[in-house]
Amino acid sequence: MATQSKYASPYTPLSQDELDELDNFLMSDQTSDETMGVTSIDGYLTAIASGPVILKPGEWMPGIWGPTEGDRPEFETTTQAAYITELIIRHFNAIIFLLQNDPDAIEPVFDDCRYQSEYYIDGEMWAYGYMNGIELCRNHWQPLFDDQDGWNALRPIYLLGADDVTPEEEALTQTPSQREKLSKQIPASVVRIFRYWQAYRDAVAERAVARTFQRNHPKIGRNDPCPCGSGMKFKKCCGSAATLH
């Protein structure tokens, strides 16, 4: 198995060869029948990257392999484990980078299917992965479900990937042409959802920075010299609510 070039950035998108290599591992006997394929992983990671909160790898990585501990892959070596993990993390980072810098250029990794000599784009497994990504922190996503514009953005992904659709909704995804029509709406949906949560993500990040600042800077006593350099005591300077600098 190849190893990543030392010149590759953590945000470098996976090459087609790397995607194929990852997919071959995911479909091998070393993984369980519950393990996601590359298409589902792309949807799964896109949901995490475009949603209200960014989860840590330890919170989302197990979901790739399956719902139980028994679904964990049987890596041949620690080198193989590190390499597969690196590919997944790099793919996640590349999705985040693209969403933050050029979201309109997002290109989901879809399957295609052949039906009566015609090929169709099929985003069903991608959408399945996306919906699984939502379920990792479903309570945080609830405002989008409750908002009509948010729901309209999610609708094509929901119709293709949710387990709890109604019979009427299921009827909208029965044919390859129906699935292709919905699949083609997904890139725009991803961008709308990413932008829907943008202000919320920024606010969460600002709070995290504030908490870190508070932990790393000891509390200033009221009789200590003011850190602004005025030479006055803190309580007579920046510690006074009436004082602005």
C-alpha positions in Angstrom: 0.0 0.0 0.0 1.3 3.4 -0.9 2.1 6.2 1.6 1.3 9.8 1.3 3.9 12.0 -0.3 5.7 14.1 2.3 5.0 17.1 0.1 1.2 16.7 0.3 -0.7 19.3 2.3 -3.2 18.1 4.9 -5.8 19.9 2.7 -4.7 18.4 -0.6 -7.7 16.6 -2.2 -7.3 12.9 -2.7 -6.2 11.9 -6.2 -8.4 9.4 -8.1 -5.8 6.7 -7.4 -6.0 7.5 -3.7 -9.8 7.4 -3.8 -9.7 4.1 -5.6 -7.3 2.7 -3.1 -9.4 3.8 -0.2 -12.5 2.4 -1.8 -10.8 -0.9 -2.4 -9.9 -1.2 1.3 -13.4 -0.2 2.4 -14.9 -2.9 0.2 -12.3 -5.6 1.2 -12.7 -8.5 3.6 -10.9 -6.4 6.2 -14.0 -4.4 6.8 -17.6 -5.4 7.8 -20.7 -5.3 5.7 -21.7 -2.2 7.6 -18.7 -0.1 6.5 -19.4 2.9 4.3 -18.0 3.1 0.8 -16.2 6.2 -0.5 -19.5 7.7 -1.8 -21.2 7.4 1.6 -18.1 8.7 3.4 -18.0 11.8 1.2 -21.6 12.6 2.1 -21.0 11.8 5.8 -18.0 14.1 6.0 -19.7 16.8 4.0 -22.6 16.9 6.5 -20.1 17.2 9.4 -18.1 19.9 7.6 -21.2 21.9 6.5 -23.3 21.5 9.7 -23.7 23.6 12.8 -20.7 22.1 14.7 -17.4 20.6 13.7 -17.0 17.3 15.5 -13.6 15.7 16.4 -12.4 12.7 14.4 -12.9 10.5 17.5 -16.6 11.4 17.4 -17.2 10.6 13.7 -14.6 8.1 12.7 -16.3 5.0 14.3 -19.5 5.7 12.3 -17.6 5.0 9.1 -16.9 1.4 10.1 -20.3 0.5 11.3 -22.6 0.8 14.4 -20.8 -1.7 16.7 -17.3 -2.3 18.0 -17.3 -5.6 16.0 -17.5 -3.5 12.8 -14.0 -2.1 13.3 -11.6 -2.9 10.4 -8.9 -5.6 10.7 -5.8 -3.7 9.6 -2.9 -5.8 8.5 -0.3 -3.5 10.0 -0.2 -0.2 12.0 1.2 1.4 8.8 -1.9 0.4 6.9 -4.1 1.7 9.7 -2.3 5.0 9.8 -2.4 5.4 6.0 -6.2 4.7 5.7 -6.9 7.0 8.6 -4.7 9.7 6.9 -6.6 9.4 3.6 -10.0 9.8 5.4 -8.7 12.8 7.5 -7.2 14.4 4.4 -10.5 14.0 2.5 -12.3 15.6 5.4 -9.9 18.5 5.5 -10.2 19.1 1.7 -14.0 19.3 2.0 -13.7 21.8 4.8 -11.1 23.9 2.9 -13.3 23.9 -0.2 -16.5 24.9 1.7 -14.7 27.7 3.4 -12.9 29.1 0.4 -15.0 28.2 -2.7 -18.2 26.4 -1.7 -19.8 26.8 -5.1 -17.1 24.5 -6.5 -18.2 21.5 -4.3 -18.4 18.3 -6.3 -20.0 15.4 -4.3 -18.6 11.9 -5.1 -21.7 10.3 -6.6 -22.2 6.8 -8.0 -23.7 6.2 -11.4 -26.0 3.4 -12.5 -26.9 1.9 -15.8 -30.5 1.3 -16.7 -31.7 0.3 -20.2 -28.4 1.2 -21.8 -28.4 4.7 -20.2 -26.2 5.9 -17.4 -27.6 8.0 -14.6 -26.1 10.0 -11.7 -27.2 8.4 -8.4 -26.6 10.3 -5.2 -28.6 7.8 -3.0 -25.6 6.4 -1.1 -24.0 9.9 -0.8 -27.2 11.2 0.7 -27.4 8.2 3.1 -23.9 9.1 4.3 -25.0 12.8 4.7 -28.1 11.8 6.8 -25.9 9.6 9.0 -23.6 12.6 9.5 -26.6 14.7 10.7 -27.6 12.0 13.2 -24.3 12.4 15.0 -25.6 15.6 16.5 -29.2 15.7 15.4 -30.3 18.1 18.2 -27.9 20.8 16.8 -29.5 20.4 13.4 -33.1 20.7 14.5 -33.4 24.5 13.7 -32.8 23.7 10.0 -35.5 21.1 10.0 -37.9 23.6 11.6 -37.0 26.4 9.1 -38.8 26.2 5.8 -35.9 27.5 3.8 -33.6 25.1 5.6 -35.9 22.2 5.0 -36.2 23.1 1.3 -32.4 23.0 1.0 -32.2 19.6 2.8 -35.1 18.1 0.9 -33.3 16.4 -2.0 -30.7 14.9 0.4 -33.5 13.8 2.8 -35.5 12.1 0.0 -32.6 10.1 -1.2 -30.9 9.2 2.0 -33.3 9.2 5.0 -34.7 6.0 6.4 -38.0 7.4 7.7 -39.5 8.8 4.4 -43.2 8.4 3.8 -44.6 6.1 1.0 -45.4 9.3 -0.9 -41.8 10.6 -0.5 -40.4 7.2 -1.4 -42.3 7.2 -4.7 -40.2 10.2 -5.7 -37.0 8.2 -5.8 -38.1 5.0 -7.5 -36.6 5.4 -10.9 -33.0 6.3 -12.0 -34.2 9.5 -13.7 -35.9 10.6 -10.5 -32.8 9.9 -8.4 -30.6 11.7 -11.0 -32.9 14.8 -10.9 -32.6 15.0 -7.1 -28.9 14.2 -7.1 -28.2 17.2 -9.4 -29.8 19.5 -6.8 -27.5 18.3 -4.1 -24.4 20.5 -4.7 -26.6 23.7 -4.4 -28.2 22.2 -1.3 -24.8 21.6 0.3 -23.9 25.3 -0.3 -27.2 26.6 1.1 -26.9 24.4 4.2 -23.3 25.4 4.8 -24.2 29.1 4.5 -27.3 28.6 6.7 -25.1 27.5 9.6 -22.2 29.9 8.9 -23.1 32.5 11.5 -23.8 29.8 14.1 -20.4 28.1 13.5 -18.7 31.5 13.8 -20.4 32.2 17.1 -19.4 28.8 18.5 -15.8 29.3 17.4 -15.7 32.7 19.0 -16.9 31.3 22.3 -14.3 28.6 22.1 -11.6 31.1 21.6 -12.9 33.2 24.5 -12.9 30.2 26.8 -9.3 29.3 25.8 -8.2 32.9 26.4 -9.7 32.9 29.8 -8.1 29.6 30.8 -4.6 30.7 29.5 -4.7 34.2 31.2 -4.8 34.3 35.0 -7.4 36.6 36.6 -6.1 40.1 37.3 -6.6 41.3 40.9 -8.3 44.7 41.4 -5.2 46.1 43.0 -2.8 44.7 40.4 -1.2 47.0 37.8 -3.5 47.4 34.8 -2.2 45.3 31.9 -2.8 48.2 29.5 0.4 49.8 30.8 -1.2 53.0 32.2 0.6 52.6 35.5 -2.7 52.7 37.4 -4.3 50.0 39.4 -6.6 47.7 37.5 -9.7 48.8 39.5 -9.0 52.5 38.6 -8.3 51.8 35.0 -9.6 49.0 32.7 -11.3 47.4 35.7 -13.7 50.4 35.9 -16.8 50.0 33.9 -16.8 53.7 33.2 -13.3 53.6 31.6 -12.9 53.1 27.9 -9.6 52.9 26.1 
